[in-house]
Amino acid sequence: MPKEIERKFLIDSDEWRKNADGGKKMRQAIILSEPDRSVRVRLIDGKRARLTVKIDCDTFSRHEFEYEIPMSDAREMLQLANGSAIVKTRYEVPFKGFVWEVDVYEGAFAGLIVAEVEMKSEKDKPPLPPWVGIEVSDDRRFSNRAIAEGSLGKDWKQLVQDKLERSAAV
């Protein structure tokens, strides 16, 4: 069974851009959402589409099944989605043997930048790049699902600022 094991961090500087690839534009939305599982549709660069089923295991890992789907189906699913569609550009940034995915959000979440690192095992300890801030892996409000469904809230900028300030003070 495929498993996604990842950690998620807020970004506190633009240093990641030095080693980033060209990025992929994504538009995605949640089709079905239950407390421990979701179905997502994603358009990538307006050229291909994927349907993803995620079933939670714990804070850092979940079962994940992804399938290519026709663009016409994906566009229709976006219209039928729960919540709103997220628009972001995802950049890949290599750092000491791991590939970090940095998501730069647009629209209502312009200014939000979150980095994820996928691991092969929950025991992996990826070295943290100097440009990552506080870890938000255990804060579900920063999941793409929660952002699309509105759980991050309208005051997300203040929440991010508070988290980054608290981490700098430690």
Secondary structure, 3 states (H helix, E strand, C coil): CCEEEEEEEEECCCHHHHHCCCCEEEEEEEEEEECCEEEEEEEECCCEEEEEEEEECCCCEEEEEEEEECHHHHHHHHHCCEEEEEEEEEEEEEECCEEEEEEEECHHHCCCEEEEEECCCCCCCCCCCCCEEEECCCCHHHCHHHHHHCCCCCCHHHHHHHHHHHHHHC
